[in-house]
Amino acid sequence: MASRIEACPCCGSDQLQQFFTAKDVPVNSCLSLRTREEALAFPTGEIALSHCRKCAFVFNAAFDERLLEYSERYDPTQAFSGTFTRWHQGLAERLVTRYELHNRNIIEIGCGKGEFLSMLCSMGPNRGVGFDPAYDPERAPEVRAGGTAEFVADFYSEKYANYTADFVCCKMTLEHITRAHEFVAQVHRAVQASDDPVVFFQVPDVRRILQEQAFWDIYYEHCSYYSAGSLARLFRRAGFSVVALAREYSDQYLMIDTRITASADREQQAEHDTSEIASLVDLFAKELPDQLRTWRTRISGMHERGKRVVIWGAGSKGVSFLTTLGLRDEVAYAVDINPHRAGLFMAGTGQEIVSPNALTELRPDVVIIMNPMYREEIETQLSELGLQPEVMTT
């Protein structure tokens, strides 16, 4: 068992407050598990969320990166959602326009299956290199309009410092890295050889998670949770200048644009959040038990009345929702539009994952949507399938 992390990975402070614990948590939420037996016996770890009162960073002090697997069978993609893809394309277009990314070199750290890098390279056109041990060449997206992209199925590290770029992006990856300052400082060293590149990162926003007591957004792979302030302070401490700081996707995502030139630095109003995050941490710890009790009572009651309940969203949110609440027979299936997940099973609780079309035979009475951003999209799909279940969202 790994020892507890006793100093903030962002600022080094020992002013830490543990405020949430969860044991026997599946250590991966998005791996392809092909049998129910494998899913039920899946390895587990512990979550012990700690809050740094100095810089507002939140992290899992019990995290052990040796327990994780990032390989081709790791599949967190949201690219099969029209809602997400439209937003994703819009983000790529804004970045290309804002930073005049035409015939430029681009690096993406944690590129997943390569969808975003392919967009950036097609829109430029640009030349891209993506790094991710979970990259699957069988699912490589097309790069159009003269752009090019190559992919390295490995973690980005110092050994790739010879790659230079005009634009470096890292989306939904930093929250998976426990040694936060060490990693961002490594990126800063690597980009020194480039000509004042833009470095863009996107992470989940912990402020929303705390405000909503969104326990389904707390899972083992995410060992690091950022607020606007803790993210900006981390990048400045590593040597970057903050150009922009913004929230998008119904405040689910936090984004930071940075450069390495000191003159580019701009203080953002959203950075002044240390007191707010401390208050939200206290409120989360106080109110979460009621949130958990309400959900357990509601779903158990439906099950006892003979209602067939399914969740929609078989990724990390779904795994965390089911395991935190301890739901097995109470939820019959998990639904996902990613065709690569159909026929797999949920880590920890064992529900089979089915495609939306399977619901015409399963006839659920209740559909619980794991992300309210997709409610309209999902209700449209249910209607097209001729189904009218009760729809709930987290």
Secondary structure, 3 states (H helix, E strand, C coil): CCCCCCCCCCCCCCCEEEEEEEEEEECCCCECCCCHHHHHCCCEEEEEEEEECCCCCEEECCCCHHHCCCCCCECCCCCCCHHHHHHHHHHHHHHHHHCCCCCCEEEEECCCCCHHHHHHHHHCCCEEEEECCCCCHHHCCCCCCCCEEEEECCCCCHHHCCCCCCEEEEECCHHHCCCHHHHHHHHHHHHHHCCCCEEEEEEEEHHHHHHCCCHHHCCCCCCEEECHHHHHHHHHHCCCEEEEEEEECCCCEEEEEEECCHHHCCCCHHHCCHHHHHHHHHHHHHHHHHHHHHHHHHHHHHHHCCCCEEEECCCHHHHHHHHHHCCCCCCCEEECCCCCCCCCECCCCCCEEECHHHHHHHCCCEEEECCHHHHHHHHHHHHHCCCCCEEEEC
